[in-house]
Amino acid sequence: MPTRARQAIPSRAILWDNDGVLVDTEGLYYRATQEVLASAGVELTEPMYLQLFLIEGRGAWHLAEEKGLPPSQVATMRDRRNQKYRELVEQESRPLPGVTEALGALQPHFRMAIVTSSLADHFAAAHKASGLLPFFEFVLTRECYVKSKPDPEPYLCAVERLGLPREECLVIEDSERGLRAAKGAGLACWVIPHGLSQHGSFAVADRVFRSISDVARELLRLDTR
């Protein structure tokens, strides 16, 4: 349902977050990070993960540094986490319910792209068998910009690449971090809380929905072109 006074509904482009919106991977990232940090005596709980990753976007390696680990060992732990996450994604990642059908319904009406904080190899692993990539005009992974979400740079880069006015672009996110990035870029943002992000605060979102199916129905209802 609506959460505040709304911007005009975009009519041309949708910018999608990836993890937790299109594919069910956020819990896998948490598991991989939690496991590696535990080897250094750091307990990463779900509330901590929500705050550090999905709200602040700062990560948790500083917790290992506070245990006295040198930078070289922390870097090795980060590499181990990335490898563990890639393995989990290859084994367990799948599109979230209703995603394929929603994207298929929206593609004839909107230009669509993905703006993700995932590394390119992690993104490729998540979509190796997803069948979703043909729906999108382009993908921006972590290597495509300097500052990650919640900084607005990723979405500003996407809008520039689309060549459209900001008011004609809509962002679909699931986390506070992503919402802040979208609003910082001056974009309308609809949120679909999922999994670990469900306890976030989305008061500044333009709309909040239960599912991607609901998002697709509303966009098609509002599309008057």
Wavefront OBJ file of the C-alpha trace (Angstrom):
o trace
v 0.000 0.000 0.000
v 1.142 3.613 -0.416
v 3.439 4.941 2.303
v 3.712 8.659 1.432
v 2.813 11.276 -1.186
v 3.727 9.705 -4.522
v 5.876 10.788 -7.375
v 4.430 10.380 -10.849
v 4.377 6.752 -11.944
v 7.183 6.129 -14.446
v 6.188 5.091 -17.929
v 9.382 3.891 -19.546
v 11.987 2.080 -17.396
v 12.338 -0.163 -14.348
v 15.654 -0.591 -12.532
v 15.699 -3.825 -10.549
v 17.847 -4.770 -7.585
v 18.948 -8.391 -7.856
v 19.555 -10.153 -4.536
v 16.322 -10.594 -2.607
v 14.243 -9.128 -5.440
v 14.896 -11.399 -8.431
v 16.909 -14.275 -6.960
v 16.878 -15.833 -3.494
v 20.517 -15.192 -2.532
v 20.591 -12.785 0.424
v 20.362 -15.571 2.980
v 23.248 -17.365 1.264
v 25.453 -14.270 1.550
v 24.628 -14.077 5.240
v 25.462 -17.748 5.758
v 28.804 -17.472 3.968
v 29.807 -14.335 5.865
v 28.641 -15.724 9.198
v 30.618 -18.946 8.715
v 33.877 -17.226 7.816
v 33.641 -14.656 10.615
v 32.950 -17.444 13.113
v 36.398 -18.862 12.316
v 37.820 -15.641 13.797
v 35.606 -15.786 16.870
v 33.097 -13.232 15.570
v 29.385 -14.035 15.943
v 27.346 -12.373 13.178
v 23.659 -12.431 14.105
v 20.735 -11.668 11.811
v 20.052 -8.274 13.457
v 23.729 -7.376 13.033
v 23.628 -8.429 9.392
v 20.507 -6.350 8.775
v 22.140 -3.258 10.266
v 25.632 -3.621 8.803
v 24.774 -4.956 5.353
v 21.174 -4.124 4.453
v 20.950 -0.709 6.113
v 24.458 0.746 6.341
v 26.076 -1.212 3.503
v 29.422 -1.232 5.339
v 29.970 -4.969 5.782
v 31.369 -6.640 8.895
v 35.103 -7.057 8.385
v 35.769 -4.343 10.952
v 34.513 -6.852 13.548
v 37.424 -9.138 12.662
v 39.839 -6.207 12.794
v 38.571 -5.405 16.290
v 39.643 -8.931 17.291
v 43.202 -7.945 16.394
v 43.436 -9.668 13.018
v 45.925 -8.020 10.627
v 44.678 -6.612 7.296
v 46.266 -9.468 5.329
v 44.316 -12.078 7.305
v 41.080 -10.117 6.962
v 41.637 -9.950 3.190
v 42.117 -13.728 3.131
v 38.871 -14.159 5.060
v 37.057 -11.956 2.566
v 38.344 -14.132 -0.283
v 37.189 -17.263 1.563
v 33.743 -15.729 2.055
v 33.480 -14.845 -1.622
v 34.424 -18.382 -2.621
v 31.974 -19.914 -0.135
v 29.201 -17.620 -1.326
v 29.844 -18.473 -4.967
v 29.629 -22.181 -4.121
v 26.346 -21.694 -2.256
v 24.885 -19.637 -5.103
v 25.831 -22.250 -7.684
v 24.168 -24.951 -5.591
v 21.099 -23.209 -4.163
v 20.255 -19.947 -5.949
v 16.929 -19.767 -7.764
v 14.506 -17.072 -8.950
v 12.050 -15.954 -6.303
v 8.404 -17.039 -6.764
v 6.568 -15.188 -9.519
v 9.654 -13.431 -10.910
v 9.757 -15.092 -14.325
v 6.056 -14.512 -14.929
v 6.198 -10.883 -13.725
v 9.171 -10.004 -15.910
v 7.567 -11.654 -18.910
v 4.437 -9.575 -18.430
v 6.352 -6.314 -17.976
v 8.980 -6.642 -20.719
v 6.692 -5.575 -23.610
v 5.798 -2.368 -21.752
v 9.007 -1.185 -20.046
v 12.731 -0.966 -20.595
v 14.345 -2.954 -17.785
v 17.833 -3.226 -16.269
v 19.487 -4.690 -13.170
v 21.528 -2.594 -10.724
v 23.250 -4.852 -8.206
v 25.961 -4.695 -5.565
v 27.021 -8.234 -6.500
v 30.396 -8.928 -8.047
v 30.180 -9.982 -11.673
v 31.190 -13.597 -11.009
v 28.664 -13.951 -8.202
v 25.974 -12.453 -10.405
v 26.866 -14.840 -13.229
v 26.664 -17.807 -10.849
v 23.240 -16.709 -9.608
v 21.919 -16.439 -13.159
v 23.670 -19.420 -14.734
v 20.370 -21.253 -14.943
v 17.863 -18.575 -13.921
v 16.630 -17.807 -17.440
v 16.038 -14.181 -16.419
v 18.764 -12.237 -18.239
v 16.994 -11.971 -21.643
v 14.399 -9.741 -19.974
v 16.972 -6.999 -19.328
v 18.613 -4.362 -21.484
v 21.786 -4.259 -19.361
v 23.238 -5.154 -15.955
v 25.425 -3.012 -13.687
v 27.458 -5.103 -11.218
v 29.799 -3.878 -8.471
v 32.650 -3.366 -10.926
v 30.629 -0.822 -12.932
v 30.788 2.031 -10.405
v 33.015 3.373 -7.625
v 30.655 3.787 -4.653
v 28.147 1.071 -3.807
v 24.653 1.353 -2.329
v 23.523 3.215 -0.203
v 25.430 5.770 -2.282
v 23.252 6.881 -5.238
v 26.039 6.382 -7.793
v 24.861 2.949 -9.066
v 21.405 4.266 -9.919
v 22.758 7.511 -11.349
v 24.966 5.434 -13.668
v 21.950 3.370 -14.734
v 19.821 6.424 -15.483
v 22.642 7.945 -17.521
v 22.978 4.741 -19.521
v 19.229 4.631 -20.180
v 19.303 8.228 -21.370
v 15.946 8.950 -19.737
v 14.733 11.632 -17.319
v 14.779 10.449 -13.705
v 11.015 10.851 -13.412
v 10.573 8.134 -16.053
v 12.584 5.551 -14.097
v 11.364 3.384 -11.228
v 13.557 1.373 -8.848
v 12.459 -1.932 -7.301
v 14.358 -2.755 -4.094
v 14.094 -4.942 -0.998
v 16.464 -3.260 1.472
v 16.913 0.053 3.263
v 20.352 0.394 1.695
v 18.928 0.110 -1.794
v 16.014 2.405 -0.980
v 18.422 5.092 0.249
v 20.468 4.768 -2.930
v 17.389 5.165 -5.124
v 16.021 8.147 -3.225
v 19.468 9.735 -3.137
v 19.473 9.514 -6.930
v 16.130 11.293 -7.050
v 14.198 8.226 -8.220
v 10.837 6.754 -7.308
v 11.326 3.473 -5.440
v 8.951 0.607 -4.729
v 10.049 -1.919 -2.116
v 9.337 -5.636 -1.743
v 10.695 -6.612 1.705
v 12.004 -10.169 1.688
v 13.735 -12.471 4.133
v 16.389 -10.671 6.141
v 15.242 -7.248 4.914
v 11.676 -7.564 6.227
v 12.480 -5.743 9.456
v 13.823 -2.657 7.714
v 12.267 0.797 7.761
v 10.657 1.781 4.452
v 8.797 4.959 5.414
v 10.385 6.921 2.548
v 9.477 4.326 -0.093
v 6.920 5.388 -2.693
v 5.117 2.048 -2.419
v 5.614 -1.160 -0.424
v 4.387 -4.482 -1.844
v 4.097 -8.062 -0.675
v 5.359 -9.673 -3.883
v 6.729 -9.058 -7.351
v 3.450 -10.321 -8.738
v 1.665 -7.440 -7.009
v 4.230 -5.005 -8.427
v 3.655 -6.272 -11.957
v -0.123 -6.062 -11.665
v 0.062 -2.487 -10.395
v 2.488 -1.359 -13.092
v 0.365 -2.859 -15.848
v -2.749 -1.271 -14.353
v -1.076 2.149 -14.332
v 0.527 1.868 -17.758
v -1.710 3.967 -20.012
v 0.527 4.262 -23.062
l 1 2 3 4 5 6 7 8 9 10 11 12 13 14 15 16 17 18 19 20 21 22 23 24 25 26 27 28 29 30 31 32 33 34 35 36 37 38 39 40 41 42 43 44 45 46 47 48 49 50 51 52 53 54 55 56 57 58 59 60 61 62 63 64 65 66 67 68 69 70 71 72 73 74 75 76 77 78 79 80 81 82 83 84 85 86 87 88 89 90 91 92 93 94 95 96 97 98 99 100 101 102 103 104 105 106 107 108 109 110 111 112 113 114 115 116 117 118 119 120 121 122 123 124 125 126 127 128 129 130 131 132 133 134 135 136 137 138 139 140 141 142 143 144 145 146 147 148 149 150 151 152 153 154 155 156 157 158 159 160 161 162 163 164 165 166 167 168 169 170 171 172 173 174 175 176 177 178 179 180 181 182 183 184 185 186 187 188 189 190 191 192 193 194 195 196 197 198 199 200 201 202 203 204 205 206 207 208 209 210 211 212 213 214 215 216 217 218 219 220 221 222 223 224 225
